[in-house]
Amino acid sequence: MKGPRKLSECHNIMDLRALAGRRLPSPIFHYLDGAADDEVTARDNTAAFEREKLIPRYLIDVAKVSTITRILGQEVAWPVFCSPTGSSRFYHPEGELAVARAAAKAGTFYSLSTMSSHSLEDVAAASAGPKMFQLYVFKDRGVTREMIDRCKQAGFQALCLTIDVPVRGKRERELRSGMGVPMKLSARSVASFALRPRWVAGWLNKGPLSLPNFAARAGSDRLVPQTRFVAEQLDPSVAWDDVGEMIERWGGPFAIKGILSAPDAKRAQTVGATAVIVSNHGGRQLDGVPATIEALPDIVDAVADKLEVILDGGVRRGTHVLKALALGAKACTVGRPYLYGLAAGGEAGVAKALNILRTELVRAMQLTGCTSIRTIDRALVRRF
């Protein structure tokens, strides 16, 4: 893969993607980079931002710009935070610990996945920054209740329920490599790991990959039995009536992730959520749904006076963040961008990814006459 060969040569998120491609075994990179079916939605998540045009306002004093905002009950330095992504040790030996530390230093939220490769307790101990934990509803509701109680004890500030995985999407890159759930690596995939000895050495030094949040429930500390347990626990019968109990048990800021329509956003408000995350799972679930920036305005119009609306998906530039805020989002979350950074350079790579987006956002605010997050409004964008 062409592109930069070291972190200092990365000037944008796609540079980090190219460097990640150099450093990861092919099956791992395609697990990170791939999406469902023909991957149309994954591509359109980013392309759709370019259809929204910025309308600058000039002769405004932008010598000082404030990006401070408040989301999910916490003040953060800027309105972008790290979305939940599973098994981050696939990309670097430090995995979630590195991302949590980098997010805290950047003054923003880190969201930990249920499918994390470090336990929620270890991640909580690694970072004093604000943290959100992402849940699924499993067939055994006791698993979900147990996770909520553990998050309380560990000091997480918010919970997020992902609702767009009643079954897993058809991710064809994973099918070809065997990186699905449960994992079943092909001979070719296994052989490709030999081409990345640095990655293998890091993996060996830190011990085998696993999903420690499920070790006790799966009855094993090994990854394959754990992924099999999770696959068997995904529950296609989950309905809105199941959500209220979780929100009540938690009793704090609670986001519902996977919202793409105004009616679902209104239902989230009815059951007691405090935020909705407009998301199509990075295009990894149902191909052919709207890009999240396209779905955002209707949802904002429906519930923004009652709920915090957060956009997830496709953000690769600070201008994308600015456009989402102009269309009514309170914040954006990013997944692949910080994982590219993690694969490219560990904690320093995550910090690089977040810093790229933050400096681009500040520059875009200055170039459009926005002195603070409060001054960003819909007059800033127009579709021609």
VMD Tcl script that draws the C-alpha trace (Angstrom):
set ca {
  {0.00 0.00 0.00}
  {1.49 3.36 -1.04}
  {1.73 6.28 1.32}
  {3.61 7.44 4.42}
  {6.06 5.16 6.18}
  {6.07 6.84 9.60}
  {3.67 8.76 11.81}
  {5.33 12.13 11.25}
  {4.52 11.88 7.54}
  {0.77 11.54 8.20}
  {-1.09 14.79 7.59}
  {-4.68 13.55 7.40}
  {-6.81 10.57 8.37}
  {-6.30 8.83 5.04}
  {-2.54 9.02 5.53}
  {-3.05 7.17 8.82}
  {-5.18 4.62 6.97}
  {-2.36 4.02 4.49}
  {0.19 3.57 7.28}
  {-2.18 1.20 9.10}
  {-2.38 -0.85 5.91}
  {1.41 -1.17 5.90}
  {1.58 -2.37 9.49}
  {-1.41 -4.71 9.88}
  {-1.76 -8.26 8.57}
  {-4.15 -8.21 5.62}
  {-7.09 -9.97 7.40}
  {-6.88 -7.52 10.31}
  {-6.76 -4.47 8.04}
  {-9.76 -5.64 6.04}
  {-11.65 -6.43 9.25}
  {-11.10 -2.80 10.24}
  {-11.66 -1.24 6.83}
  {-14.44 -3.45 5.45}
  {-18.20 -3.12 5.55}
  {-21.38 -4.92 4.51}
  {-22.26 -6.28 1.05}
  {-21.01 -3.89 -1.68}
  {-19.87 -1.33 0.93}
  {-21.92 1.43 -0.72}
  {-23.15 2.89 2.56}
  {-19.66 2.88 4.07}
  {-18.34 4.92 1.14}
  {-21.36 7.21 1.04}
  {-21.05 8.04 4.75}
  {-18.03 10.14 3.83}
  {-19.00 11.15 0.29}
  {-22.30 12.63 1.48}
  {-20.47 15.25 3.53}
  {-19.13 16.70 0.30}
  {-22.65 17.37 -0.95}
  {-23.11 19.84 1.91}
  {-21.36 23.12 1.10}
  {-20.05 25.58 3.68}
  {-21.13 29.23 3.45}
  {-18.44 31.32 5.22}
  {-19.09 34.50 7.18}
  {-16.13 36.88 7.08}
  {-14.84 40.00 8.91}
  {-15.45 38.33 12.27}
  {-12.74 38.28 14.94}
  {-11.65 34.63 15.03}
  {-8.32 35.13 16.79}
  {-9.72 33.01 19.60}
  {-12.03 30.05 18.98}
  {-13.65 27.93 21.69}
  {-14.54 24.30 21.00}
  {-15.68 23.50 24.54}
  {-19.09 21.87 24.78}
  {-21.15 19.63 27.05}
  {-22.35 16.17 26.08}
  {-23.69 13.19 28.03}
  {-23.45 15.11 31.28}
  {-19.75 16.00 30.87}
  {-17.89 19.08 29.69}
  {-15.47 18.14 26.92}
  {-12.77 20.14 25.16}
  {-14.27 19.61 21.72}
  {-17.34 17.91 20.20}
  {-15.72 14.74 18.84}
  {-15.23 11.55 20.80}
  {-14.19 7.96 20.24}
  {-16.98 5.56 19.35}
  {-17.05 1.95 20.61}
  {-15.07 -0.47 18.47}
  {-14.46 -4.11 19.31}
  {-11.18 -5.92 19.97}
  {-8.78 -3.00 19.66}
  {-5.82 -5.23 20.47}
  {-6.18 -6.50 16.92}
  {-4.59 -3.21 15.87}
  {-2.01 -2.60 18.59}
  {-0.94 -4.54 21.70}
  {-2.14 -1.77 24.04}
  {-5.57 -1.71 22.38}
  {-8.32 0.05 24.35}
  {-5.92 1.22 27.05}
  {-4.02 3.33 24.52}
  {-7.19 4.80 23.06}
  {-8.68 5.63 26.46}
  {-5.50 7.43 27.51}
  {-5.28 9.39 24.25}
  {-8.94 10.41 24.44}
  {-8.51 11.63 28.02}
  {-5.47 13.70 27.04}
  {-7.49 15.16 24.16}
  {-10.19 16.17 26.63}
  {-12.97 14.02 25.27}
  {-15.02 10.84 25.78}
  {-13.82 7.32 25.12}
  {-16.55 4.76 24.41}
  {-15.66 1.17 25.29}
  {-17.18 -1.72 23.35}
  {-18.77 -4.73 25.00}
  {-16.43 -6.69 22.70}
  {-13.30 -5.02 24.07}
  {-10.00 -6.88 24.34}
  {-9.30 -5.34 27.76}
  {-11.80 -5.63 30.59}
  {-14.02 -2.66 31.38}
  {-12.43 -2.47 34.83}
  {-8.90 -2.27 33.40}
  {-9.92 0.45 30.97}
  {-11.63 2.44 33.71}
  {-8.47 2.25 35.79}
  {-6.27 3.34 32.87}
  {-7.95 6.69 32.27}
  {-9.46 9.44 34.40}
  {-11.21 10.94 31.37}
  {-14.94 10.65 30.69}
  {-15.98 7.19 29.52}
  {-19.08 5.58 28.04}
  {-19.72 1.85 27.84}
  {-21.53 0.28 24.87}
  {-24.04 -2.51 25.45}
  {-25.96 -5.07 23.44}
  {-29.09 -6.81 24.64}
  {-28.35 -10.52 24.85}
  {-30.67 -13.51 25.03}
  {-29.52 -13.97 28.59}
  {-30.66 -10.64 30.04}
  {-28.58 -11.39 33.11}
  {-25.44 -10.74 31.04}
  {-26.63 -7.24 30.21}
  {-27.68 -6.47 33.79}
  {-24.31 -7.69 35.02}
  {-22.51 -5.36 32.57}
  {-24.54 -2.36 33.76}
  {-23.71 -3.06 37.40}
  {-20.01 -3.51 36.60}
  {-19.99 -0.15 34.77}
  {-21.48 1.56 37.83}
  {-18.81 0.08 40.07}
  {-16.02 1.00 37.63}
  {-17.12 4.64 37.35}
  {-18.29 4.99 33.75}
  {-20.21 8.22 33.18}
  {-22.62 7.09 30.44}
  {-24.03 4.03 28.70}
  {-24.79 3.43 25.05}
  {-27.07 0.71 23.70}
  {-26.38 -0.38 20.12}
  {-29.64 -1.47 18.49}
  {-28.72 -2.17 14.86}
  {-27.30 -5.67 15.36}
  {-30.25 -8.07 15.71}
  {-28.06 -10.19 13.42}
  {-24.61 -9.44 11.98}
  {-24.35 -7.83 8.56}
  {-22.88 -9.76 5.65}
  {-19.29 -8.52 5.69}
  {-17.74 -10.21 2.72}
  {-14.15 -9.24 3.41}
  {-14.51 -11.04 6.75}
  {-16.06 -14.07 5.09}
  {-13.09 -14.37 2.75}
  {-10.50 -14.07 5.53}
  {-12.35 -15.90 8.30}
  {-12.37 -12.86 10.61}
  {-16.09 -13.06 11.31}
  {-17.96 -14.16 14.44}
  {-17.09 -16.86 15.30}
  {-13.57 -16.62 13.86}
  {-12.42 -19.27 11.43}
  {-9.24 -18.11 9.72}
  {-8.43 -19.44 6.27}
  {-5.01 -20.95 5.57}
  {-4.19 -17.95 3.39}
  {-5.09 -15.59 6.22}
  {-2.90 -17.43 8.69}
  {-0.01 -17.32 6.23}
  {-0.40 -13.55 5.76}
  {0.44 -12.93 9.42}
  {4.01 -14.05 8.72}
  {4.39 -10.96 6.52}
  {3.90 -8.70 9.57}
  {6.41 -10.01 12.15}
  {6.27 -6.75 14.12}
  {2.53 -7.19 14.64}
  {3.00 -10.84 15.64}
  {5.75 -9.93 18.11}
  {3.53 -7.35 19.78}
  {0.72 -9.86 20.06}
  {3.00 -12.51 21.57}
  {4.49 -10.07 24.11}
  {1.07 -9.12 25.46}
  {-0.47 -12.59 25.48}
  {-3.31 -14.08 23.43}
  {-6.23 -11.98 22.30}
  {-9.49 -12.45 24.17}
  {-12.77 -10.77 25.14}
  {-12.30 -10.57 28.92}
  {-15.72 -9.06 29.59}
  {-17.14 -12.46 28.61}
  {-14.50 -14.84 29.94}
  {-16.56 -16.00 32.91}
  {-19.80 -16.32 30.96}
  {-18.15 -18.14 28.05}
  {-16.28 -20.45 30.40}
  {-13.04 -19.81 28.56}
  {-10.24 -17.26 28.33}
  {-9.73 -18.02 24.63}
  {-10.99 -15.81 21.82}
  {-12.76 -18.35 19.59}
  {-15.07 -19.78 22.31}
  {-15.79 -16.25 23.47}
  {-16.77 -15.04 19.98}
  {-18.93 -18.14 19.60}
  {-20.69 -17.29 22.88}
  {-21.36 -13.73 21.70}
  {-22.66 -14.91 18.32}
  {-25.08 -17.26 20.04}
  {-26.24 -14.51 22.42}
  {-27.26 -11.93 19.79}
  {-31.02 -11.65 20.18}
  {-33.19 -10.79 17.14}
  {-36.26 -10.62 19.36}
  {-35.16 -7.46 21.20}
  {-37.83 -4.74 21.19}
  {-38.32 -1.27 22.65}
  {-39.93 -2.71 25.77}
  {-36.56 -4.23 26.70}
  {-34.80 -0.87 26.74}
  {-36.65 0.91 29.53}
  {-35.46 -1.55 32.18}
  {-31.84 -0.95 31.19}
  {-32.23 2.83 31.34}
  {-33.88 2.63 34.76}
  {-31.22 0.27 36.11}
  {-28.46 2.62 34.93}
  {-30.02 5.89 36.11}
  {-27.67 8.22 34.23}
  {-26.89 9.55 30.73}
  {-28.00 6.89 28.26}
  {-27.58 6.99 24.47}
  {-29.24 4.74 21.90}
  {-26.98 4.11 18.92}
  {-28.17 3.01 15.48}
  {-30.96 5.55 14.94}
  {-31.68 6.46 11.29}
  {-35.26 7.74 11.40}
  {-37.26 10.38 13.24}
  {-39.87 7.84 14.49}
  {-37.14 5.73 16.13}
  {-35.59 8.85 17.65}
  {-38.96 9.81 19.13}
  {-39.35 6.29 20.50}
  {-35.94 6.56 22.13}
  {-37.10 9.70 23.88}
  {-40.30 7.99 25.00}
  {-38.46 5.10 26.68}
  {-36.21 7.50 28.60}
  {-32.97 7.88 26.63}
  {-31.05 11.13 27.04}
  {-29.26 10.95 23.67}
  {-29.48 9.29 20.27}
  {-26.55 8.44 18.06}
  {-27.38 8.69 14.37}
  {-25.46 5.72 13.03}
  {-25.51 2.95 10.41}
  {-22.69 1.06 12.16}
  {-20.13 2.46 9.75}
  {-21.90 0.70 6.90}
  {-21.11 -2.67 8.49}
  {-24.69 -3.84 9.00}
  {-27.28 -3.01 6.30}
  {-25.90 -1.75 3.01}
  {-28.08 0.73 1.14}
  {-29.31 2.81 4.09}
  {-28.82 6.60 4.13}
  {-25.52 8.18 4.99}
  {-25.75 9.45 8.55}
  {-25.30 13.10 7.56}
  {-28.33 12.67 5.27}
  {-30.44 11.18 8.07}
  {-29.36 13.80 10.61}
  {-31.60 16.83 9.81}
  {-34.93 15.01 10.14}
  {-33.87 13.50 13.45}
  {-32.67 16.87 14.76}
  {-35.96 18.48 13.79}
  {-37.89 15.72 15.56}
  {-36.09 15.48 18.91}
  {-33.25 18.00 19.35}
  {-35.29 19.96 21.90}
  {-35.61 16.80 24.02}
  {-32.52 14.71 23.34}
  {-28.87 15.22 22.51}
  {-28.29 14.14 18.90}
  {-24.85 12.74 18.08}
  {-23.63 11.82 14.60}
  {-21.56 8.70 13.95}
  {-20.15 7.61 10.62}
  {-17.98 8.87 7.78}
  {-16.14 11.68 9.57}
  {-12.68 12.05 8.06}
  {-12.17 15.81 8.18}
  {-12.69 18.68 10.59}
  {-14.98 20.23 7.98}
  {-17.19 17.14 8.26}
  {-17.53 17.79 11.99}
  {-18.41 21.42 11.32}
  {-21.10 20.43 8.80}
  {-22.63 17.95 11.25}
  {-22.73 20.57 13.99}
  {-24.29 23.06 11.58}
  {-27.04 20.55 10.80}
  {-27.82 20.19 14.49}
  {-25.59 17.49 15.94}
  {-24.31 18.15 19.47}
  {-21.18 16.11 18.75}
  {-19.67 13.52 16.41}
  {-18.08 10.18 17.12}
  {-15.30 8.53 15.13}
  {-14.26 4.88 14.94}
  {-12.08 3.96 11.98}
  {-10.07 7.23 12.14}
  {-8.69 6.56 15.60}
  {-8.22 2.85 14.84}
  {-6.13 3.78 11.81}
  {-4.06 5.89 14.18}
  {-3.85 3.07 16.73}
  {-2.59 0.65 14.08}
  {-0.19 3.24 12.71}
  {1.42 4.22 16.00}
  {-0.32 3.07 19.18}
  {-1.33 5.78 21.65}
  {0.70 8.37 19.74}
  {-1.17 7.42 16.57}
  {-4.55 7.84 18.26}
  {-3.42 11.22 19.57}
  {-2.33 12.11 16.04}
  {-5.74 11.20 14.59}
  {-7.62 13.22 17.19}
  {-5.27 16.18 16.85}
  {-5.67 16.18 13.05}
  {-9.45 16.37 13.37}
  {-9.36 18.97 16.13}
  {-6.96 21.33 14.38}
  {-8.94 20.95 11.14}
  {-12.14 21.79 13.02}
  {-10.62 24.90 14.59}
  {-9.26 26.06 11.23}
  {-12.63 25.44 9.56}
  {-14.38 27.45 12.30}
  {-11.98 30.33 11.78}
  {-12.42 30.23 8.02}
  {-16.22 30.32 8.34}
  {-16.47 32.97 11.07}
  {-17.44 30.72 13.99}
  {-15.98 31.78 17.33}
  {-17.53 29.01 19.42}
  {-19.66 25.90 19.10}
  {-22.71 28.01 20.02}
  {-22.27 30.19 16.93}
  {-22.53 27.26 14.50}
  {-25.98 27.03 12.88}
  {-27.75 25.79 9.76}
  {-27.08 28.98 7.85}
  {-23.51 27.72 7.60}
  {-24.35 24.91 5.18}
  {-26.34 24.59 1.99}
  {-26.84 21.86 -0.56}
  {-26.63 23.15 -4.13}
}
mol new
graphics top color blue
foreach p $ca { graphics top sphere $p radius 0.5 }
foreach p [lrange $ca 0 end-1] q [lrange $ca 1 end] { graphics top cylinder $p $q radius 0.2 }
display resetview
